Amino acid sequence: MVALPSMKLRSAPMAKHGEKVYLLLEDGYHIKENTLQVAAGETLVPVDMDTMSFVMPKGAVVVTGETEPIPTATPVPTATPIPTPAPTTVPTPTPTPVPTPAPTAAPTAVPTPAPTAAPVPPSATAIPKPTQKPVAKPTATPDTKITLKTEELKEVPKSLEKLYQTVEEIQGAMLKKATESMETVTAEKSKLFDAMLYEIDGKGNQKAVAAKDFPQEGGLVQIPYEQLGKGISAKTHEFVVTHMFEQDTDSYKAGDVEVITAELTETHIQFVVKSLSPILISWKEKAPEQTQQAASQPTATPQPTAQPKAEQKTSVLPMIIGGIVLAVACVAGGVWWYQKKKTS
């Protein structure tokens, strides 16, 4: 082991590999902060600054550093306590009342000075740790989507089992409400649907959503005419849509039926629902005059297009005919002039 002379080492014995080596300094000295370093070649050896020791590595080590005298703490003078004067007794020579002496003031307490903190030995130089490679974060799962679907009602919803025993009873109650808007409604010309809300994850898996999670703004239902039956359309039929509540609301009770305003398009009937409940669509054929009127109603006005080429040909036809007549006249005039010249 080798040490700088300024280190004031009192003991730095040789040791074998794996043994603990203690560095002893002369009395009254300590290591300056961040100056002690023990190295085995290019490798730094960890030093326990509390015990001033390290484990001997393989090969020789070099101990370097700087020492300095330990500063002596200046003693704080102790405050001298102020003696309390003894009370003086006044003699009473005559029976004349003696005035009561004023009470003696209590001595003021002198605060005890706080002890001076002992100097903290300097810590060893921290060996830098290798920077860890950043770990890639997993890709976020795509947002979940919610969609509204309609299917034919095949069983009584659990929320309505106390009110209706069969699907036919539900349909009968809804037909009764539908007759208020369309008198000739029948079960044969009606179809009962159930609005169901599904949650679709990023992989396309479907999961039913509870009624309490239904969007407050409602959901748009679109049912093609062909799903109702063959030959049914907005031009040839009239429709009425009824909806049964499955749960109590501010205005309705479970089992109540309301009429929903529907919009008819060329391909489907659409309307907005505010809950997951049975929906009945009923229809009837329009009167002949209504059908003719619907058929005669103009459709959307098409955008103006360029005129067909045939019309362009017709517009120049008179010019072509005139040119042919002029050419024939010229030929005839030439023949007449040629024959007249030849006979003369």
Buried (B, 14 or more C-beta within 10 A) or exposed (E): BEBBEBBBBEEBEEBEEEEEBEBEBEEEBBBBBEBBBBBBEEEEBEBEBEEBBBBBBEEEBBBBBBBBEEEEEEEEEEEEEEEEEEEEEEEEEEEEEEEEEEEEEEEEEEEEEEEEEEEEEBEBBEEEEEEEEEEEEEEEEEEEEEEBEBEEBEEBBEBBEEBBEEBEEBBEBBBEBBBEBBEEBEEEBBBBBBBBBBBBEEEEEEEEBEBEEBEEEEBEBBBEBEBBEEEBBBEBBBBBBBBBBBBEEEEBEBBBBBBBEBEBEEEBBBBEBBBBBBBBBBBBBBEEEBBEEBEEEEEEEEEEEEEEEEEEEEEEEEEEEEEEEEEEEEEEEEEEEEEEEEEE
